[in-house]
Amino acid sequence: MAWLLLVVSGVLEAVWATALGRSHGFTRLGPSVVFAVALALSMAGLALALRTLPVGTAYAVWVGIGAVGTAGYAMAFGGEPATVLKLLFLAGIVGCVIGLKLVH
């Protein structure tokens, strides 16, 4: 259950990071509210997962999922270029996250 909670929290990290960028310095209400709610839920989920998972592993997985999700969204919908090298390095992060799960 902790791993599922951690993955959902990592996805929410990508949501709040994307919403933060779209809030334009908290001048747009909708993205600012999405940011605040996703941030609170993401942190709460990480905190709950840390009850049973080691902090180093959980934090690395949480950040990795959030980074890949944020970058993937930006490439798919935000006009950020998706280069072969960028995709390769993001796949490396995914591989590392999977590896951390397997060795835990």
C-alpha positions in Angstrom: 0.0 0.0 0.0 2.9 2.4 0.8 4.3 2.0 -2.7 0.9 2.7 -4.4 0.6 5.8 -2.2 4.1 6.9 -3.1 3.4 6.5 -6.8 0.2 8.6 -6.5 2.0 11.2 -4.5 4.7 11.3 -7.2 2.1 11.9 -9.9 0.6 14.7 -7.8 4.1 16.2 -7.6 4.0 16.5 -11.4 0.5 18.1 -11.1 1.5 20.7 -8.6 4.8 21.5 -10.5 2.9 22.0 -13.7 0.2 24.1 -12.0 2.8 26.2 -10.4 4.2 27.1 -13.8 0.7 27.8 -15.2 -0.2 30.0 -12.2 2.1 32.8 -13.4 3.4 33.7 -10.0 0.1 32.9 -8.3 -1.7 35.5 -10.4 -4.2 33.0 -11.9 -6.7 31.5 -9.5 -7.4 28.1 -11.1 -3.8 26.9 -11.4 -3.0 28.4 -8.0 -5.7 26.4 -6.3 -4.7 23.2 -8.2 -1.1 23.8 -7.1 -2.1 24.2 -3.4 -4.4 21.1 -3.3 -2.0 18.9 -5.3 0.9 20.0 -3.1 -0.9 19.3 0.1 -2.0 15.8 -1.1 1.4 15.0 -2.5 3.2 15.9 0.7 0.6 14.0 2.8 0.9 10.9 0.7 4.7 11.1 0.9 4.5 11.5 4.7 2.2 8.5 5.0 4.5 6.3 2.7 7.4 7.3 4.9 5.8 5.4 7.8 7.0 2.1 6.2 9.5 3.0 3.5 13.0 4.4 4.0 13.3 8.1 3.5 16.1 7.9 0.9 14.3 5.4 -1.3 10.9 7.0 -1.0 12.1 10.5 -1.7 14.1 9.4 -4.7 11.1 7.6 -6.2 8.8 10.5 -5.4 11.1 13.0 -7.1 11.8 10.7 -10.0 8.1 10.2 -10.8 7.4 13.9 -10.4 10.3 14.9 -12.6 9.4 12.5 -15.4 5.7 13.3 -15.2 6.4 17.1 -15.3 8.9 16.8 -18.2 6.6 14.4 -20.1 3.6 16.7 -19.7 5.6 19.7 -20.8 6.8 17.8 -23.9 3.4 16.5 -24.8 1.3 19.6 -24.1 3.6 22.5 -23.2 5.6 23.0 -26.3 8.8 21.8 -24.8 10.9 19.9 -27.4 11.1 16.1 -27.0 14.6 15.3 -28.2 16.0 11.8 -28.3 18.5 12.5 -25.6 15.9 14.0 -23.3 13.7 11.0 -23.7 16.6 8.7 -23.2 17.6 10.4 -19.9 14.0 10.4 -18.7 13.8 6.7 -19.5 16.9 6.3 -17.3 15.1 7.9 -14.4 12.2 5.6 -14.9 14.6 2.6 -14.9 16.2 3.9 -11.7 12.8 4.2 -10.0 11.9 0.6 -11.0 15.3 -0.5 -9.7 14.8 1.1 -6.4 11.4 -0.7 -6.1 13.0 -4.0 -7.0 15.9 -3.8 -4.5 13.6 -2.7 -1.7 
